[in-house]
């Protein structure tokens, strides 16, 4: 049914009747115009089909009347040549010719054709199908390349964020080490008057030794002696 519908749309517009040039916006007027075009299309198809069937009758009688030669295939392997002119176009030309000559307008008749008894191999695909397939492949490649570019961009942003986090962590460790070294330097220069709190001693040991040595409890009242700090960081 889709093929019939699409053909009708084409013939109602640029295919035959050029209905797109009307530029109608009123539904009632468009409805009447569609009715007229549908009747005209039916009459034209009937006239064209009758003319085509009249031309094919002698050919069919000659084809089915003769005897098939021995050794030849019973059925053709390739699809016979299709119409060079549509039934609608032939009907429109016949009606126009009758109007010009002043004859009676032919109404045509329905000629039934037999159902096909054989399927033929496709010798050459349609150019429209080839263009559509190439377009789909191009769109698919563009979509894949865009997705790959998006993944690379996200991966680069993630790597930059990780590198910035590592750099910030290293800078924090370096600043803590410098602070611990400064406390050790103060304790070494003034071993008598320098009083290092337990929290400062614990932080200095943790930063300088990496947490390997035993760290005293936070509530301990023991002060960090210069000898311990010097042994820890000579």
N, C-alpha and C positions, 0 to 999 in steps of 0.2 A: 504493500500500500504506500510505502514511503516514496517509491519511484514514481508512482502515479501522482502523488501530491506535489513532489518537487517539479515534475514536468508541467503540471498545471500552473504552478506559481511562475515558472519561467515563461510559458506561453502567454499568460495574462499580462506580463510586464514586457520586457525587452524582446522576448522571443517572437511575438506575433502582434499582440494588440497594443503594446506600449501603454499599459494602464498606469505606469508611474508618472506620466506627464500630466495627469489630471490634477494632482495636488489637492485632492478632496479631503476635507476634515469633517464633513457632516456624515454621520453613520448611515442615515436614511438614504442619502444620495449615493453613497458608496455601495450600499446594499442593492439598490436598483441597477447600478452599473455592473456589479458582479453577476447579477442574474442575466443581464443581456449578454455579457461576455461568455457565461457558461453555455447559454443556448447557442450562441454563434460558434463556440468551440465544438460543441457536439455536432452541429450540422456540418461544419467543415471537416471534421474527422470522418463522419459517415460518407461524405462525398469523396474524400481522398481514399478511404479504404475501398469503396466500391470501384473506383478507377484502377487502383492497384490490383484488386482481385480480377478485374476484367482483363488486365494485361497478363496476368499470370496463368490464366486458364489454358491458352494454347501451349505454354511451356510445360505445364503439368501434364497435359494429355500426351504430349510428345515424350515426356520423361517416363511416365508410367506405362505407356503403350508399347515401348520397345522392350526387347528381351535383353537381359543382362548377359554380357559376354562371360565365358568361362575363364576363370583365373583372375578376374578382377574382384576387388573387395566389394562386399555387399553394401557397405555404407561408407561414405566419405570420412576421411580421418580429420579433415579440417573443416571448420565452420564455414558455410557458404557466405558470400559477400552480402553485407547488410544493405539497408536502404540508403540510397544517395539523397533522397528527398523525403521528408516526413509526410505522413498522411495529412496532417493539419495544413502544411504549406501547399500541398497539392490541391486540397479542397478549397483553400482560400483563393488560389490562382484560378481554379475552375469556376468558382462563383464570380470572381471579378471579370473573367472572360465572358461569362454569360450575360452579365450586366452590361458590359461594353457592347456586345453584339445585339443586345435587345432581346435575348432569348429568355425563356423561363428559367428561374433560378432552380438548379437541381437540389433535391433534398437528400439524396443518397440513401443507402440502406446498410444494415448490419450484415457483415460477412464474417461468419465464424471460421476460425482457423483451428487446425488440429493441434493438440498438445504435442510438444517435442518428445520424441522417442529416443533421442541420443544426446549425450553431453560431449562437447568437443573440447579438445585441449586448448589452452590459452597460448597462442603463438607469440603475442606481444602484449605486454601490459599497457594499460592506458597511461598516457603522459601525465594526466592529472594525478593519478595514483602515485606515480614516481615523484612528482613535485611535492605531494603531500607527505610522502615517506621521508624525503630529504629534509623537509621543513621540520618534521617531528624529530628526526635525528639531530638536527642542528639545535633545536630547543632543548633536547635532552642533554646534549653536550654542554650547552651554556649553563643549564641548571646544575650539572655536576661540577663544572669548573667554578661556578659561584659558590656552591657548597664547600668545595675544597678550599677556596680562598677564604671563606668565612672560618673554617676550621683552623687554617694556618694563622689567621689574624687572632683568633681566641688563644691559640697555643702561644703565640708571641707575647700577647698581653699577660698571660699567666706566667710565662718565663720572666718577663720584666718585673712583675709583682713579686715573684719569689726571689729574684736577684735583689730587689730593693729591700725586701724583708731581711735577707741574709746580711746585706750591707749595714742595715740599721742595727741588727743584732751584734755584728762585729764592732761597730762603732761604740755601742753601749758597753760591750766587754772591754774594749780598749780604754774607755773613759773610767770604768771601774778599776781597771788595773793601775791606771795612772793615779787615781785617788789612793789606792792601797799603797803604792810606792811612795807617795807623798807622806802618808802617815808613818811608814817605816823610816823615811828619811828624817822626819821630825823626832821620832823616838831615838834614832841613832845619834843625832846631834845633841840632844839634851836628855841623856839617860836618867838623870836624877829628877828633873822637874816634869818630865813628860809623863803624864798619866793617861793611858789608853783605856778607854772603857771596854767592858766585855763585848758589847755589840760591835765596836770598831775592830777589836782583835779577831772576833769571829768572822767578820766580813773580809778582813785582810787575809786571813788564812784561807778562806774559801776561794777568794779571787786568785791568790798567788799559787796555791797548791792544787787547785782544781777539786777540792773536797777529798783528797786522799788521806790527809792527816786527821787525827781525831780533833773534833771541834768541841770546845767546852760548852756547857749549857748556857743558855741566855741569862739565867738568873744567878750565875756564879759571880762571886765578888773578886775573883782573881784577876789581876791586871796583867796585860801582855808585857813581858820583860823584853828589853832590847835584844838580849841574846837569842830568844826564840825567833824574833822577827828577823834578826841578822842571819840565823841558821836557815830560816825559811827563804829569805831573799838576800843572798850575800851581796 
